[in-house]
């Protein structure tokens, strides 16, 4: 009887021990990625404090406008530099249809939408659609999502 209990106990422990190695291998597979690029500012930055950041959206309407809040966004960027690098970490796998540089002045009313200074792949008047990109297990770190941000967009608002 003791041998049967030991045998059964041993048989129950083997899958637990064997399964430990598989968990380690699975944890090495990335579950999120990063998006990075450069923002090139053109024009004269506005006076006063503001916040500029890159936001990415997975859903846009037929006009290319976001249909909700950003899926992910960068830390605020330096608005006084002519060119800055940005990185968005912890980005869920999927296709993102819009990456945009948004501007918001420090004294903007609460809830006011940011002004879009530029979008990835958007180069008017020739190209009026932003470019999409996909983050996946095979390609978790997307680089080169470079955006030209035009301060003249603030004056047009």
FENZILIN-V181953 format. One record per residue. RES is the residue in three letters. PHI is phi in radians with two decimals (999 if undefined). PSI is psi in degrees with one decimal (NA if undefined). BURIAL is b if it has 16 or more other C-alpha atoms within 10 Angstrom, else e. Layout:
BEGIN
res->RES phi->PHI psi->PSI burial->BURIAL
res->RES phi->PHI psi->PSI burial->BURIAL
END
This chain:
BEGIN
res->UNK phi->999 psi->-42.2 burial->e
res->UNK phi->-1.08 psi->-39.2 burial->e
res->UNK phi->-1.13 psi->-38.9 burial->e
res->UNK phi->-1.13 psi->-41.9 burial->e
res->UNK phi->-1.15 psi->-43.8 burial->e
res->UNK phi->-1.09 psi->-43.1 burial->e
res->UNK phi->-1.06 psi->-46.7 burial->e
res->UNK phi->-1.13 psi->-43.0 burial->e
res->UNK phi->-1.05 psi->-45.0 burial->e
res->UNK phi->-1.05 psi->-42.7 burial->e
res->UNK phi->-1.16 psi->-30.7 burial->e
res->UNK phi->-1.34 psi->-30.2 burial->e
res->UNK phi->-1.35 psi->-35.1 burial->e
res->UNK phi->-0.94 psi->-48.9 burial->e
res->UNK phi->-1.10 psi->-32.8 burial->e
res->UNK phi->-1.15 psi->-45.0 burial->e
res->UNK phi->-1.18 psi->-44.0 burial->e
res->UNK phi->-1.14 psi->-33.5 burial->e
res->UNK phi->-1.27 psi->-21.7 burial->e
res->UNK phi->-1.07 psi->-42.0 burial->e
res->UNK phi->-1.13 psi->-35.6 burial->e
res->UNK phi->-1.15 psi->-38.8 burial->e
res->UNK phi->-1.08 psi->-39.5 burial->e
res->UNK phi->-1.09 psi->-42.6 burial->e
res->UNK phi->-1.15 psi->-41.6 burial->e
res->UNK phi->-1.15 psi->-35.2 burial->e
res->UNK phi->-1.19 psi->-18.0 burial->e
res->UNK phi->-1.38 psi->-16.3 burial->e
res->UNK phi->-1.35 psi->125.1 burial->e
res->UNK phi->-1.14 psi->147.7 burial->e
res->UNK phi->-2.01 psi->-11.9 burial->e
res->UNK phi->-2.44 psi->170.7 burial->b
res->UNK phi->-2.39 psi->-166.1 burial->b
res->UNK phi->-2.29 psi->154.0 burial->b
res->UNK phi->-2.18 psi->132.1 burial->b
res->UNK phi->-2.53 psi->160.9 burial->b
res->UNK phi->3.14 psi->-164.3 burial->b
res->UNK phi->-2.19 psi->139.1 burial->b
res->UNK phi->-1.82 psi->125.6 burial->b
res->UNK phi->-1.89 psi->117.4 burial->b
res->UNK phi->-1.59 psi->136.1 burial->b
res->UNK phi->-2.14 psi->150.6 burial->e
res->UNK phi->1.61 psi->-173.9 burial->e
res->UNK phi->-1.76 psi->125.8 burial->e
res->UNK phi->-1.13 psi->148.0 burial->b
res->UNK phi->-1.22 psi->156.2 burial->e
res->UNK phi->-1.38 psi->155.9 burial->e
res->UNK phi->1.59 psi->170.1 burial->e
res->UNK phi->-1.35 psi->144.9 burial->e
res->UNK phi->-2.67 psi->169.5 burial->b
res->UNK phi->-2.16 psi->130.1 burial->e
res->UNK phi->-2.19 psi->131.3 burial->b
res->UNK phi->-2.62 psi->163.1 burial->b
res->UNK phi->-1.75 psi->130.9 burial->b
res->UNK phi->-2.10 psi->144.8 burial->b
res->UNK phi->-2.10 psi->144.4 burial->b
res->UNK phi->-2.27 psi->137.6 burial->b
res->UNK phi->-1.64 psi->-13.3 burial->b
res->UNK phi->-2.30 psi->127.7 burial->b
res->UNK phi->-2.33 psi->159.0 burial->e
res->UNK phi->-1.48 psi->-175.5 burial->e
res->UNK phi->-1.14 psi->-17.6 burial->e
res->UNK phi->-1.62 psi->-1.4 burial->e
res->UNK phi->1.51 psi->11.6 burial->e
res->UNK phi->-1.60 psi->145.5 burial->e
res->UNK phi->-1.03 psi->144.2 burial->b
res->UNK phi->-1.77 psi->8.7 burial->e
res->UNK phi->-3.06 psi->-169.3 burial->e
res->UNK phi->-1.18 psi->163.2 burial->e
res->UNK phi->-1.11 psi->148.0 burial->b
res->UNK phi->-1.27 psi->-38.8 burial->e
res->UNK phi->-2.65 psi->158.1 burial->b
res->UNK phi->-2.66 psi->160.4 burial->b
res->UNK phi->-1.48 psi->171.3 burial->b
res->UNK phi->-1.20 psi->158.7 burial->e
res->UNK phi->-1.00 psi->144.4 burial->e
res->UNK phi->-1.81 psi->158.6 burial->b
res->UNK phi->-1.27 psi->116.0 burial->e
res->UNK phi->-1.50 psi->-6.0 burial->b
res->UNK phi->-1.61 psi->-11.7 burial->e
res->UNK phi->-1.51 psi->154.8 burial->e
res->UNK phi->-1.36 psi->-26.3 burial->e
res->UNK phi->-2.61 psi->133.8 burial->b
res->UNK phi->-2.38 psi->150.3 burial->e
res->UNK phi->-1.67 psi->150.3 burial->e
res->UNK phi->-2.41 psi->157.0 burial->b
res->UNK phi->-2.49 psi->134.9 burial->b
res->UNK phi->-1.98 psi->120.6 burial->b
res->UNK phi->-1.83 psi->164.3 burial->b
res->UNK phi->1.21 psi->29.8 burial->e
res->UNK phi->-1.42 psi->124.2 burial->b
res->UNK phi->-1.12 psi->147.1 burial->b
res->UNK phi->-1.08 psi->142.7 burial->b
res->UNK phi->2.65 psi->-179.2 burial->e
res->UNK phi->-1.74 psi->131.4 burial->e
res->UNK phi->-1.95 psi->126.3 burial->b
res->UNK phi->-1.65 psi->-10.3 burial->b
res->UNK phi->-2.66 psi->130.6 burial->b
res->UNK phi->-2.14 psi->122.2 burial->b
res->UNK phi->-2.36 psi->146.5 burial->b
res->UNK phi->-1.61 psi->120.8 burial->b
res->UNK phi->-1.91 psi->146.0 burial->b
res->UNK phi->-2.12 psi->138.1 burial->b
res->UNK phi->-2.53 psi->125.2 burial->b
res->UNK phi->-1.30 psi->155.3 burial->b
res->UNK phi->-1.13 psi->-27.0 burial->e
res->UNK phi->-1.74 psi->15.7 burial->e
res->UNK phi->-1.16 psi->141.4 burial->e
res->UNK phi->-1.07 psi->146.3 burial->e
res->UNK phi->-1.01 psi->133.1 burial->e
res->UNK phi->1.56 psi->-6.4 burial->e
res->UNK phi->-1.24 psi->137.3 burial->e
res->UNK phi->-1.19 psi->146.7 burial->e
res->UNK phi->-1.18 psi->154.1 burial->b
res->UNK phi->-1.57 psi->130.3 burial->b
res->UNK phi->-1.46 psi->120.5 burial->b
res->UNK phi->-1.62 psi->-21.3 burial->b
res->UNK phi->3.14 psi->160.4 burial->b
res->UNK phi->-2.36 psi->151.0 burial->b
res->UNK phi->-1.13 psi->126.1 burial->b
res->UNK phi->1.41 psi->0.9 burial->b
res->UNK phi->-1.68 psi->115.2 burial->b
res->UNK phi->-2.40 psi->77.4 burial->e
res->UNK phi->-1.10 psi->153.9 burial->e
res->UNK phi->-1.55 psi->-8.5 burial->e
res->UNK phi->-1.26 psi->-43.5 burial->e
res->UNK phi->-2.10 psi->108.4 burial->e
res->UNK phi->-1.80 psi->9.4 burial->e
res->UNK phi->-2.06 psi->138.9 burial->b
res->UNK phi->-1.31 psi->158.5 burial->b
res->UNK phi->-1.63 psi->146.9 burial->e
res->UNK phi->-1.75 psi->166.6 burial->b
res->UNK phi->-2.63 psi->156.1 burial->b
res->UNK phi->-2.15 psi->134.0 burial->b
res->UNK phi->-1.89 psi->128.5 burial->b
res->UNK phi->-2.49 psi->174.8 burial->b
res->UNK phi->-1.04 psi->-37.5 burial->e
res->UNK phi->-1.31 psi->-26.0 burial->e
res->UNK phi->-2.45 psi->72.0 burial->e
res->UNK phi->-1.39 psi->-19.8 burial->b
res->UNK phi->-2.03 psi->104.9 burial->b
res->UNK phi->-1.69 psi->124.2 burial->b
res->UNK phi->-2.03 psi->168.8 burial->e
res->UNK phi->1.38 psi->18.6 burial->e
res->UNK phi->-1.48 psi->72.8 burial->b
res->UNK phi->-1.53 psi->140.5 burial->b
res->UNK phi->-2.33 psi->135.4 burial->b
res->UNK phi->-1.64 psi->123.3 burial->b
res->UNK phi->-1.94 psi->122.5 burial->b
res->UNK phi->-1.87 psi->114.6 burial->b
res->UNK phi->-1.12 psi->-17.2 burial->b
res->UNK phi->-1.08 psi->-22.9 burial->e
res->UNK phi->-1.07 psi->-28.2 burial->e
res->UNK phi->-1.19 psi->-41.9 burial->b
res->UNK phi->-1.16 psi->-29.9 burial->e
res->UNK phi->-1.32 psi->-10.7 burial->e
res->UNK phi->-1.48 psi->NA burial->e
END
